[in-house]
Amino acid sequence: MSKRRLGSVRPPKRCRSDMDNTSTSDIVIINGNSHPDLANMVAERMGLKNGGCSVFHKSNRETIVEISDSVRGKDIYIIQTGTKDANNNIMELLIMAYACKTSSARSIVGVIPYLPYSKQCKMRKRGCIVSKLLAKMMCTSGLTHIITMDLHQKEIQGFFDIPVDNLRASPFLLQYIQESIPEYRNSVIVARNPGVAKKANSYAERLRLGLAVIHGEQKEAESDEVDGRYSPPPTSSSRQRTTSVSVGVPEHPVKVKPPLTIVGDVNGRIAIMVDDLIDDVQSFVAAAEMLKENGACKIYVLATHGLLSSDAPRLLDESCIDEIVVTNTIPHEIQKLQCHKIKTIDISILIAEAIRRIHNKESMSYLFRNVTLED
């Protein structure tokens, strides 16, 4: 017989929010010097305080990391993106991760909105695949998970021996097109080269708009760079034991790039160029001039990462491009002062939700709804 009196009612259980499913006391968010504003926004959205971590450089440019709070047995999230100072950003991340590893952290998640060296993911000349080397260094430093956004090539995830979540910024950019571009129904999505055609086609299908592709470039594309491995055939020598067969090997024909042309109608339309990264903007400016000559009334450029190196802000400000829209995966406040056309979309809510789901051991599939291979 239960000793509980008849008619007694148990007190109702307190309804807990998603963040209460796991105590937030074992989450520590730290950051380096690459993008402290983004780290503060993510921590604020999660209702947390940014962890006590100071990263500074000695007079000989060595990187020093000091973590003031205890990380033993806790889940560490290191927010560090890639900027124009990529090498220092990488070293700061590796040293912070190794410091947490040697301090007995339970897990160390690297939140890297823009992964440096992601464009060096192919073999060229007698070089190497640098992004593979970077992945090995990150795994060795102690990182147990990677959160990034819009990798230059999705196959980079295979370089890592740890889980990688490649988030997408396309929902934010699509929302911007629908809400902030007047008469966007009269727009056409433009791929500035055939390599971006799949991404542009994905945007065009979701917005139910037309598609245009710019074919041919004024400067050589990455895939057309001279490989450099022009080793001459072996010279005849008495010490050779095999006969040279290079005489019968056909020579690969030279690839001649066609002049800059547009496949698609942009006359009287709003042209929206989409890409994953804006760094050197000469190709964007040349494409915009081509669109203007073919009758485009307005030109927008949308991208996830706005690196905007060198004199990119000045070139964009002097160009016929009306607006450049990027997310805040990379800090570009100085560039915005130099070019009033640059607009920023905040994606901190997406990163905060990804951290919350990973910490609470929830499925990440909600953040990849309707995502295809082209996105």
N, C-alpha and C positions, 0 to 999 in steps of 0.2 A: 504493500500500500504506500502510495506517495504521501509524504507528510505535508504537501502543499494543500492548503485549505480549498474546499470546493468553492468555485466562483472567483478565485483569485486570478488576476490577469498579469502576465509578464509584461514588464515595461517594453515599449517598442524599441527596436534597434535604431540607432542613429543613422540616417541616410548620409553616406559619405560620397564625396565627389571623386572623380577619376584620379586626381592627384593624391587623394587620401588612401587609394588602394595600396600604395607602398609609401612608407614614410619618406617625406622629402628631406629628412635630416641626413640621409645617406647619399644625397646628390651633392656634388661639388662641381660648380662651373668655374673654370679658369680660362684665361685668354692671354695671348701674347700681345705684341705691339702692332699687329697687322690691322686689326679692325676692332678696337675696344668699344666703339659705339654699338656695333651689331651685337656684341656679347652682352652689353648692358641691356639692350632691348629684349634679347631672348630671356635673360634672367628675370627681367621685370615682368614679362608675360607669364612666366612660370611661378611668379611670386617668391622668387629666391633672391638671395644676395650673392653678388659675384664674389667668388672665393679669393682669399688673399694670396695672390701670386704676383711677384714683381720680376720683370725680365729687363735686364739692362746690359750694356756693353762696356767693357773695360777700355782703357786707353789704347790697348793693342787690338781692339775690335773683337775680343773673345766674348761669347755670350754667357751671362750668369743668370741662373734661375733660382729664386728663393720662394718657397711655398711656406707661408706662415701658419696656415690651418692644417690640422691633422687630416690625412687622407687614408689612414689605415682602415681597410675593410669597406671602403666607400666606392661608389660609382663616380668616376671622374669624366667630365665632358670638357675637352679642350677645344675652344673655338679659335681657330687660326686659319685665315684665308690667304690666298696668294695675291701679292701686289707686284708693283714694279721692282720692289726689293725682295725678289723671290728667294734668293739664297739665304738671307737672314731669316725670312719667314720659315723656311724649312728647318734650319738649325734650331730656332726657338722651339718649334713644334717637337722635334726629336728630343731635345734636352728636357723639355717639360714632361714628355711621355716617359722618358727614362727615369726622371726624378720621381714620378708617381709610382713607377714599377718598383723601384728600389725602396720606396716607402710603404710597400705592401698594400697598394690600392687593389680593390676587388676586380674592377674592370676599368679600362681606359678607352674612351671613345673619342676619336678625332673628328671634330666637326669642321670640315674644310669646304666651305661653299664653292670656292674656285680652286681646283687642284693645280698647282704649278707644274710646268713642264708637260702638261697634258697634250700639247700639240706635237711633242717629240715622242710619238707613240709608233713611229714607223722607222724601218731601217733605211738610212740614206748614206750614200758614199761609204767610207770606211769608218763610220761612226758607231753609235749604239742606240738602243731604245732606252732613252733616259727615264721615261715614265716607269719602265720595269725596274730599273735601279732604285728609283724613288720609292716604289712600292715595297721592295725588299728592305730598304732602310727603315720605313715606317713600321713594318711588321717586327723587325729586330728590336726597335726601340721600346716595344712593349704595348703598342696599340692593339686592342682586341676587336675593334669595330671602326668602320669609317662611314661618316655621313657626308655626302657631297652633293653637288647639284649640276645637272646638265654637263656631263663629261664631254670633251671634244669628240671622243670615240667611245662608245659604250663598251667595246671590248677591253678597255683599260681595267675594268673590274676583274678580269681574269688574271691580271698581274699580281693581285693580292692573294695572300693565303688566309685572309680573314674576311668576314662578311662586309660587303659594301652596299650601302643604300644610295642609289643615284636618284635623288629627288628631281622633280621637274618644275620649272618656273612657267611653263606655257599657260596654265590656267590664269595666272596673274596677268600675263601679257594679252591673252585673249579677252579677259575682262576689261583691260584698259582700252582695247580697240573698240569694244562694244559701247563703253560708257564715256570715253573721252575723245574719240575721233568723230566729229560731226559728219553725218551722212556717210557712215562707213559702208553702207550697202552699195555705194558707188565706188568701192575700192577694188583693187586687184593686188593679190599677194605676189611679191616678186622675189625670185631667187637670184642673187647677184652672180652666181655661177652654178653649173650643173651639180656640183657637190652638195649644195644646199637645197636641191630641188625636192628631196623627200620631206624635209622639215617644212618647207614652204607649202607643199601639197597637203600636208597634214593640217596646217593652219587654214588653208583654203577650203578644205572639206568640212572642217568644224564650223567655219563662219559662212559656208555656202557662197563663196566668192570665186572669182576667176583666178587663174594662175598665169604668170609670165616668168620666163626664164631668160636671163642674159647669158648668151653663149659667146665665148671668146673673151680674152682679157688682154689688157695692154702690157701687163708684166706677167712673168711666168708664174703659174700656179705651183703649189707645193709638190703635186704629183708629177710635175714636168721638169723639176730641177735636174740638172745634169748629175748623173750618179757618180761620176768621177773615177769609177773603177775601169779605166782604160789601160789595162796592162797589155803591153805589146806581146805578140806571139814569141815564143822562145826562139832564140837564134840557133842556127845549126852549129853543133859542137860535136867534137869527137866523143865527148863523155856521155852524150845522150844515148839512152838505151831504147827509146821509143821514137817512132816517126811522128813528126808534127802533122796534125790533120786540120790545122787552122785554115788552110787554103780553101778547103771545101765547105767551111761553115758560112752560111749566108749572113750578110750584114743586116742588122735591124734598121729599117728605114727611119729617116729623121721625121719627127712629129712636128708639123707646121700648124701653128695655132691660127684659127680663122679670125677675121676682123670682128670687132665688137658688134653684135647684133642682138635684137630682142625677139624672142619667140613668144608671141601673145600681143594682145591689144591693150595699150595703156592710154590711148588718146582720150582726153577729157576725164580721166579717172584719177582717183587717189591711189598712189603707189605706196605700198607698205613692204619694205624689205625686212626680212627676218633672218636672224643668225644666232649662234650661241655665244659669240665673242666679238667685241669691237676693240681692236688694238691699233694696228696701223690702218688708217682710214683712207688711204689713197684709192683703194679699189672701190670703197663705198662712194667716194666723191665722184670717181669716173663713172660709176653706174648711175648715180643721180643725174649727172649731166646728160647721159644717154637717155634716161627716162624723160628728162625735161625737153630734150630735142624731139622726142616722139610724142609730145603733147600731154604729159602728165601734169595735172593742175597742182597737186601737192605731193610731197614726198616725206614719208616717215621711215625711220630706221628703228627696229625693235630687236633687242638682244638681251640675253641673261646677264652676261658679264661685261662690264664697261671698264676695261683696263686703260684705254685711251692714253697710250704712251707718247712720249716725245711731244711734237707740236700738233697732236691730234685735235685738241680743243680749238686751236686757231684755224686749222683747215676746215673743221666742221662749221665754225662760225662764219667763215667766208664762203662756204658752199651754198648750193641751192637746196640743201636739205632743210625742211621746215622744222622737224623735231626729231630728237634722238631719245629713245626711252630705254633705260636699263634698270636692272634691279640693284639693290645695295649689297650684293655678294662681295663687291670690292669697293672700298672707300674712294669717292671721287668728288669730294667737296671742293677741292682746289680747282679741278677741271670745270666744275659748274660755275665758278666765279669767272672763268675765262671764256665760257661759252654759255649763253643764256638759253640755248636750245635744248640743253640736256635736262631730262626729267627722270625722277627716281621712283621706283616702286619698292615698297617695303615687303620683304619676304621673311621677316623674323618670326611671324606666326607659324609658317610652315616648318621652320627649324625647331621651334619650341614644341610643336605637336609631335614631330619625329622623336625628339628626346623623351617626351612624356611616354610615348608608346613603347619605346625601347626599354625605358626604365621599368614600366609596369608590365613588361613582357606581353604586350598586346600585338596583334597582327599589324603589319605595315601596309597591308593590301589596300586599306582605305585611302591611303595617300597616292595610290597608283591606279585609281579607278579610271577606266577608259583610256589608259595609257597604252600606246602602241609602240612598235619598234622604231617608227619614224619620228616619234616625239622626242 
